[in-house]
Amino acid sequence: MKSLTKTISSFIETKMPSAFSLALILTFLTFLLASITTNHSFNSLVLFWGDSFWNLLAFSMQMALVLVLGSVIADSTPIKKLIDILVSKITNQTSAVIYMTVISTIACYLNWGFGLVISSIFAKSIYSKNKDFNFPLLVASAYSGFLVWHGGISGSIPLKLTSIGKGFSFDSIPLDKTLFSSFNIIILVSTFICTMLTNLYFSKKAYVKKKVYLKEDNQNQKNYSNLDSKRLLFIPLLLLSGFYLFLKIQDGFSITLNLMIFIFLFLGLLFHQRPSSFLNSFEKNISASSGIFLQFLFYAGMMGVISKSGLGIKMSEFFISISTESTFLLYTYLSAGIVNFFVPSGGGQWAIQGPIMLPAAMDMGISLPKTAMAIAWGDAWTNMIQPFWALPLLSITRAKLKDIFIHLFMIFLVVGIVTSVLMVVL
């Protein structure tokens, strides 16, 4: 582990591209693979790419609002005080890593969007009070819990399986066969243990601080009118927002991404109390979303090429062709991990792989719920080294991808080996 870490660290320090450059490299690789393996002309691939550029615009706006409003909430006086109390007992790096890994895993299990934001906020708060801690490790620990999201209660594939729709010869698969099955729980627990042990390994290493993180924001606050400094404007808005949430609860409360954004907005208004305070915080944090607006365009283009050219299907069919009954789940897991590099969306990946892998599983007499969860865990696995979902966390913490990559790569390696074994023996 020590030798491998040293070798990879040396490479990352000098060769690791930025998250944006990596998106460009993946774009070129997508074109190359599609050109070699499909019958589509280069002109067609370019049209697939350009026409798909806008497919994630709505999602980009959603993710930007999640991270900005989450930061606005954390920037309010009552939440600052609460977080200060929660992290006040952390006195050494090991306890900080344990704390961050547990918080991140629990939060991402409950809801992936909430987990990304809340764990980022806690990492920043811990480091602001302990500047001698390894900040990249704290950020990596905050992101490591994201490994469990697709095996958690906001996982898109197991939720989609409860109502399949067209394209499948069965109606639904209940959650007790997927999320709450022994298969999923064993993988969930083993993933947490591997993540915790890997993070603890890095927490014991000596750390020489080379950079200054979390520089003070010197942005001047704008001057607002007396009316902007009054609570009066927010009172009717808060009442209206609260009544809306009450009506949603009555209709049957289900946490969607849009509803979570609305709750974040409501809490931000509630905790800041005044328009001037809320606006100052919002404008201070809005720049953190720049990476999302820029890079999601390129990932949308890649996803378009993968899905429209049939490249994703060919990847899946290749792994099916080399599978046996004993290795099918393993190759399903590995293929999902590879496809996730180019289609970093649970729903998008399911649309490509689900109609291919599940019929193959039925033909081979292999459990459909296990097959579906193998896709889900493969999708989550390579998120550790695919920066798409790390962008919100990197934006909030202002860390760089290469600062945390060595930690995430080792988690990716350890968890991948253990989960691959479990896919064969379970």
N, C-alpha and C positions, 0 to 999 in steps of 0.2 A: 504493500500500500504506500509506504513512504517513498520508495523508488519511483513508482508509477506517478504519484502525485507531483514529485519534483520534476519529472520529465514533462508532464502535461503543463505544469505551471510555467515552465520555461518557454514552451511553445506559445501558450496563451499570451504571455507578457509581450511577445514580439510579433506574433502573427495573427492573433485573434481579431477579426474585423468587428466593426460596430454592428448593432442589431439591424440597422438600415442596409449596410453593405451585405450582410448575410441574406437579407430578403432579396436583394438583387442577384446574388449568387444562386439562390434557390430558384429564382425566376429563370435564369439561363439554363440551369440543370433540368428544369421542367420541360423547357422547349427541346433540349437535346434528347431526353428520354422519350418524349412524345414523337419526335421526328423519327427516331430509330425503331420504335416498337409499334407505331400505329400507321395506318394507311392515309392519314390526312396530310394534305399539302401544307407547306409552310405558311401560305396565305391563309388557309383555314385556321391554323393554330394561332396566328396573329389576331384574327377576328375573334376567336374564342377568348383570347386573353383580353383584348381591348374592350369587348362587349361586356365582359364580366367585372371590369374594374369597379363598377358602381354597386355591385351586389351586396357589399357590406357597409354601405353608407349609413343605413339606419342603425346597424349594430355598432358602428364606430361612434355614432352620437350617443348611443346608450352607454357604451363603455367609458367614454369621456366623461359623461355626467356622473356615472358611478364613482369614478376616482376623484373627480373634482368636488362633488358634494360630500363624499366621504372625508376628504381633507378639510372641507369647510366645517363639518361637524367636529372633527378632531381639533380644529383651530378655535373652537368656542370655549369660553371660560369654564363652564361646568364640566365639560368633557376633559379638558386639560387637567382639572383638579382630580377627576376620577381616575384618569390614566396615571397621574403622578402617584396616587395612593396604591394602585395596583402594581406598579413597578418599583415602588420604594424599597421593597424587601430584597431586590436583586442586587447582590454585592459582588458577584464574580461571574466570569464569562461562562462557566459551565452551567450555572443556574439560569443564566440568561438564555442559553441555547436550549436547555430543557423546556423552559417557559415558552419560548417562541415556537418550538416544534409542536408542543401540545396545543397551544392556542391556535396555530395555523391548521393543524390536522382537524381539530374539532370544528372550527369555523368553516373550513372548506367542505367537510363532510355534510354540514347543515346546508350551506349554500356557497357555491364557488365564487360568486361575485362579492358577497359579504366577506368571505374568507380572505380574498386577495387584498381588499381594502383594510380590514381591521388588523390583519397581521402586519401590513406595511406600516400602519400608524404606530403599532406597538414597537416595531423595530426601531423606528425613528426616535420614539420617546425613550427607550432604553439607552440608546447610544447618546442622546443629548445629555443624559445624566452620568454616563460612563464613557468618556471619550477615549479611554485606553482599551476598550473592547474592540474586537475584530468586527468592524461594521459590515464588510462583505459577507462574513459568516452569519451575522444576524439577519441580513437580507435574504441570504440563501435559505436559512432556517425558516424564515417567514414564508418563502415560496415553496419549500419542500412539502408542506401539508397539502398543496394542490394536487399531489400525486393521488390522493384518495377521492377526489371530487366525483369521478365517474362511477365509483363504487359507493357513493353517498346518496343522500335523499334528493339531491338536485341533479343526479346523473341523467343525461338526456336519453341515452339508449334504453336503460331499464324503464324509464317513464314512458317512452314511445311504445315499448312492448306491451303496455297495459291496454293499448288500443292500436292494433297493427294497421288496419286499413287494407288497401289494395296491394297486390303483388305477393301475398303470402297465402299459404293453404290453411292457416289457422287464424283464429280471431284475436287472441291475446295471450300474454304470459303474465300472471300476477307477480307482484313484488316479492312475495314470500318464496318464489322460485328463483329470483335474481338477487335483489339487494339483501334480503334477509335469509338467504340460503347459507348453508355451512361452507360451500365453495367460496362465496364472496367474503364471508366473515373471516375465514382463514387467510385469504389473500390480503384483506384489509388489515388484519392484525400484524401479519408478517411484514407488510409494507411499512407500517408505523414503526415496528421494531428496527428494521433495517435503516430507515431514515434517521431515527433517534441515535442509533449506534454510530452511524457515519458522521452525523453532526457532532456527536460527543468526541469522536476521534479528532476532528479538526479543532474542537474547542481546547484540547490539551496541547496543541502545538503552539510554539512560541510565535508571536506575531509582532513584526516590526512595522509600525504605521508609516506608510509612504505617502499618503494623501490626506488632505483635509476634507472631510465629508460634512454635509449639512451646514454650509456657510450661512451666516445670518443673512436674511433677506433685507436689503436696504431700500426696498421700494417704498417711496413716500406714499403715505395715505392721502387720498384725495379729500378735498374739502367738500362737504355736503351742506345742504340747507338745514335749518332748524327742524323742518318737517321730517327730513330723512333721519334725524336722530331721535325721533319719537317712536314709542311703542305703538301709538294709536293706529298707524297704518297696517301693522301686522295682525292686530287683534281680529278683525273680520276675516282676513285671509286664513289665519290659524283655525278659526271656527269652521270656515268652509271646508278646509282640508280635513279637519278632524271628522266632520260629518260625512265626508266622502269615504273615509276609511271605515267608519261605522257601517255605512251602507254596504261596502265591499265585504265586511265580516259577516253581515247578515245574509248575503248572497252565497256565502261559502268561501272562506278565506283560502286563497292559493297564492303563494309567493311567486309571481312572475318577475322578470327583469324590469319591466315598466313599473310595476307596483313597488318594487324595491327602490327604484329611483324616486318615485313619488314620496315614499316614506323618508328617504334621505333628505329630500327637499323640505319636507315638513319638519323634520328634526333640526335641520340647519336653521330654518326660520325661527323655530321655537327656542333654540339654545342661544342664538345671536340676539334675538329680541328686537333689534333695530335694523332698518334698511341699510344704514351707513356701515354698520359692523359686518352685516352679511355680504354686502357688495365688495367691501375692502378685501375680505377673505376670499371671495369667489375670484376676483381679479388677480389676486396674489397666486392662486393655485391653478388658474386656467392654463398657464404655459406648460404645466406638467403633461397635458394631453396631446402635445404636438406630435409625439411619436406615433400615437394611435391613428390620428387623422392621416398621416403620411404613409405609414407602412401597411395599414390595413388595405389600402388600395391595391398594393402589389400582391398581397396574399389573396385578395379576391380574384385578381387576374389569374394567379396560379391555380386556384380552386376551379376556375372556369375551364382552364386547359385540361386539368386532370379529369374532370367529370365529363366534359363534352367530347373529348378525344377518345375516351374509353381507356385511358392509361391506368386509371385506378382499378378498373375491372381486370385488365391484363395482369396487374400486380397480384390481385387476389387469386386469379385463376392459376397463376404460376405456382403459388404456395399450395393450392389445392392439389395440383398435379403431382407434387412431391410428398404429399401427406399420406400417412397410414392412420389406422384407428387410434394408435397410441400417440401419434405425433400431431394429430389434426389441431387440437387446441393450442399446442405450442406454436405451430406455424400460423394459426389464426392470430394469435397474440403478436408474433413478430411482424406479420404483414400489416396489422393495424398500426403498429409502431412506425413502420416505414411510410405508410400512406399518410399518417398524421403530420409528417414533415411538410407535405404539400397541401393537405386539406386539414388545417388545424381547427376543426370544428366537429364536435361530437355528432350533431345532426347531419352535417354534410358528409361525414365519414360513414355514418350509418346508411345514408341514401346510396352510397357507392358500394359498400361491402355487404350490407345486410342481405340484399336480394341475391347475392352470390354465395356467401358463406352458409347461410341457414339452409337453403335447399341441398347444398353439398353435405351438411351435417345430417340432414334427414336421410339422404341416400346411404350414408355410412353408419346410420343408427347411433349417432352421437347426440348428447343432450343439447337441445336448442337453447335453454337458458344459459348453460355453460358456454356455448359458442358465442352467444350475444355478449356475455360478460367478458369473454376473452378479447373481443373487439374493444369493449369499453376500457379494459385495463391496458391494452396495447395503446389506445389513444392517449390515456393519461400518462403512460410511462415515458414516452419521448417528449412530453411537454417540458421535461427537465432540461433538455438541450435544444428544444425548438422555442425561439424567443417570442412567439406570437402572444402567448398568455402571460409572459413575464413583463410585457410592455407596461401594463398598468402599474405593476409593482415597481418597476424601474423608474417610471415617471414620478411616482409619489416619493420614493426614497432618494431620487437623483443619483442612484448608483449606476455604474456602467456594466454592460453584459459581461465583459471580460473580467471584471472584478469578482463576480460571483460564479463564473462558469466552472472553475475547477471544483468547487464544492458540489455544484449541481451535477457535473459529469460523474463524480464518484458515487453520488446517490443513484444516478441513472444506471451505472454499472452494477452496483451491489443489488439494487432492487430488481433489475432485469434478470440477473443470474438466478436469484431466489425464486422469482415469480415464474421463470421458465421451467424450473424444476417442478414447481407446484402444478403447472399446467399439464405435466406428464403424469404425476403421481396421484393427483386428486380425482 
